[in-house]
Amino acid sequence: MARSELPLLDDELADFVRGAVSITLAGCHESGVPHLARGTGCRVAADRHQLTVLLAASAGADVLADVRSSGRVAVVFSLPQTHRTLQLKGDDARVVSLDPGDPTLAASYVDAFANGLQALGYSGAVIRSLLQADPADLVGIRFTPASGSLQTPGPQAGQALRS
Amino acid sequence: MKPKLDAIRVCLDGAIPGTIATCSRDGVPNVAYLSQVQYVDAEHVALSWQFFNTTRRNILDNPFARVALIDPITAAHHRLLLRYLRTEEDGPLFETMKAKLAGIASHAGMAGVFRLLGADVYRVLEIERVPGATLPPPPPRANLLAALRASVEELCLCSDLDGLLGRTLDCLERHFEIHHAMILMLDAAAGRLYTVASRGYDASGIGSEIVLGDGVIGVAARERTPIRIGHFAAEYSYGKAIRDNLARSGLSAHMDTEIPLPGLPGSNSQLAVPIRAGQRVLGVLYVESAQERRFGYDDEDVMVSLAGGLGAAIQLLHHGPAEHGDEGRSAPSAAAPTAAAQAGPPLRVRHFAENDSVFLDTDYLIKGVAGSILWALLRDHAETGRTAFNNRELRLDPRIRLPDISDNLEARLILLSRRLVEREAPIRIEKTGRGCFQLRVDRPLVLSHVGASA
């Protein structure tokens, strides 16, 4: 995708992926076997062309290896309160080190997500325990969303962002 | 040590939705949320197929899937590598998942959106414990195995069906802290289950019926599999079962012969387990709770085991030497004269041939086999003054159309006897020994028969 094109994410979707949403990443090994990892926060570039999803390297080692070898990644963002779900895919993904503000971003993401779920009756402690990561263990996967679809269960599930 | 699938079943019950990753044939990954991961056995799980989506296309092209599951209590995070095997579009697994999905959908505000198209069965190739912090597990609620053992030992001591059913409900309360329960017996010929014992409801509902295939109880009996729901699901609720039942029953509905099913208002967790003897389904053990997700896989396991013990005990009492040894010889020949004991205005007893329903004055009492039993007893009593009867002669009595030789006559008598007590009828059936009982009539009766043959 040429960088001069409009970004796939508009302002509203950029806010959505940075919000208190559940984040899951997947990669594909060259054997065709998929891998999964949890994300712990997302940063969107100022021009909205690229985003960087943070994750714990130890728990996400297989997805990181898949991304390093294929450049392909799929990321799903879902807001538990509404089930609104967005999947973004890219084929220029690479593993990047953190920006200075990223550990803080990850910590505030975990807080916001855990608080949101706690309001729904889930245990905040469980969510914090699940997502807390040693800042030294955090890495990022940066990619340009080449395709995206809204996957909220219902008649509009699977609707592409740009046809 | 690698975790085993049975050790992480609590993660399958969906308190925290699982995720699935698949890859297209050309290596494009995809992520989706899972409504349901069903434990099939130690090496297989089933996922609900609800939509024709990318996940569906991918697994048909490339059968590998990765599923992430989180323990809702400890936050332990597991990932499973799965290989797709097949899709089941009917049968026990499908019905189990369909019922559960109805509860999940209703809980998620997705009733009418989630519809089960198939149960996708996968082999579990690997289970990986994802590194990360966990919380300490809570102390166990109760030792279910100890509760099961204590219950089964108590059931072994029961010497008649009535006592056995009551003791089963006692055990559920005392050992399992389950306070709302029913036992229903299957009338296979009629395609219905009838309630013979219940605990924890305002009205006992003894004699109420469920059509095979209706609600969690009817589906459990029809599919011969446990059905467990952790959230209220309108389409499996009694309200619907009762409405369907009424709609189907046609004429008898006009005659007002429906006994309301007992049921817990605000029931959120429901578990119906077939009571079996070998391959035969004898009935259903049903438990429920207002608490969401009250019953997990472990509860389901112990209820299946308890129902197994109950089924064996019912079968033993039914065919055991005790009953047959007694009932032939123990019917006392002396028919106590009863007319003297009868007092008060005469009670009109009407029997309708169409469905063997019996009305006391204008009040519905009972129908079906139990109705025909009562009618035969009352006629004998009217004609000969007889009060002593035994099970063996009833089984052979051509006036009582038992569906088949294996029908549980004892259960029909319990049902009849309880209904008479609950309706405060001046007619009672009292057990006098194994396989024999006495008819007690406290008011003069006027018998009238409505319909074809008398």
Interface residues (C-beta under 8 A of the other chain):
Chain A: T24 L25 A26 G27 C28 E30 G32 V33 P34 H35 L36 R38 A56 S58 A59 D66 S70 R72 V73 A74 V75 V76 S78 H83 T85 Q87 K89 Y122 S123 A125 V126 I127 S129 L130 Q132 Q151 P153 G154 A157 G158
Chain B: A15 I16 T19 I20 A21 T22 C23 R25 G27 V28 P29 N30 V31 A32 Y33 F51 N53 T54 N62 F64 A65 R66 V67 A68 I70 P72 I73 T74 A75 H77 R79 L81 A108 G109 M110 V113 F114 V130 P131 G132 A133 T134 L135
